[in-house]
Amino acid sequence: MSTASHSSETNLLPLIVEPEQLQEHLDNPQLLIIDVPVNGDSYRQGHVPGAIYLDFRYLMRGEGLVPNDVPSTEFLSRLFSALGLTRDTHVVAYDDEGGGWAARLLWTLELIGHTRYSYLNGGIHAWRDSGLAESTESTAPTPSEYRAEILNPHALITCDEIKQKLEDKQFAVWDARSKGEFDGEKGNNKHLGHIPGAVNMDWLNVMDRNRALRIRDYAELMTELAALGLTSEMEIATHCQSHHRSSFTWLVGKALGFNIRGYAGSWGEWGNRDDTPIEK
């Protein structure tokens, strides 16, 4: 499988990095490896040597009308300073669930213009599957002074922007939720269903169950997405319920060369407003 790389030539590692590739670079001082597990015990049970732990809840605002929205730049500045991020740091993110929270971290970095980052393909499952050594000692970050600004607002798309673009033939919405949520049969929102014209590919179908949750073969994915109407010529917005699952589809879209943007509000916002069009 080919791995896509960033436009920036200075990156240590490709956007999607395999366990063996990462292992060769573990001693590089520029590397900041961040484990963002769903299950907090996962880090204690074993992690990539040198990885620091991040509670995924810090990646969302946590309160207000749209609690899953992006945190304030003040909060992000504190968070990334605490993690030890610097302009020269190359971040490698991974998790224990196939990429959702790791990708939410990477999408947040994209938003603040920090493009030196990679995703460990398959996360801790792939690392273990490759038989590589794990550590159970927690690594403390070395704090830095990082000032976060939204330098790349294009990584984000808002509810109002999506509403304005719904008639545009060059615009598409990739709904990464389950079929039940997409069809309006499941969910805890005021309104159930999906954004008019959206196409549904569940984020779980982007992972290869037989290869320790690595991203599926790119050519196969491209073919399936094209059949749904998602191609690299289009502008694509992706969402789920809280832009956790859809952070992963955003990352995969990016790896496939798509012009893809994340809708942080996701169905948590769209399905609870009264001014948003909905199909079932």
Salt bridges, closest charged atoms under 4 A:
GLU18 OE1 - ARG214 NE 3.13
ASP41 OD1 - ARG44 NH2 2.41
ASP55 OD2 - ARG57 NH2 2.67
ASP88 OD1 - ARG116 NH1 3.52
GLU97 OE2 - HIS244 NE2 2.78
GLU110 OE1 - LYS254 NZ 3.64
ASP129 OD2 - ARG214 NH1 3.49
GLU134 OE1 - ARG128 NE 2.98
GLU149 OE1 - ARG147 NH2 3.99
ASP160 OD1 - ARG273 NH2 3.28
GLU161 OE2 - ARG261 NH2 3.02
ASP175 OD2 - ARG177 NH2 2.86
ASP175 OD2 - HIS239 NE2 3.50
GLU181 OE1 - ARG245 NH1 2.82
ASP183 OD2 - LYS179 NZ 2.42
GLU220 OE1 - ARG216 NH2 3.25
GLU224 OE2 - ARG216 NH2 2.49
GLU235 OE1 - LYS165 NZ 2.95
GLU235 OE2 - ARG261 NH1 2.59
GLU269 OE2 - ARG273 NH1 3.16
ASP274 OD2 - LYS190 NZ 2.82
ASP274 OD1 - HIS191 NE2 2.81
ASP275 OD2 - LYS163 NZ 3.25
ASP275 OD2 - ARG273 NH2 2.88
GLU279 OE1 - HIS194 NE2 3.26
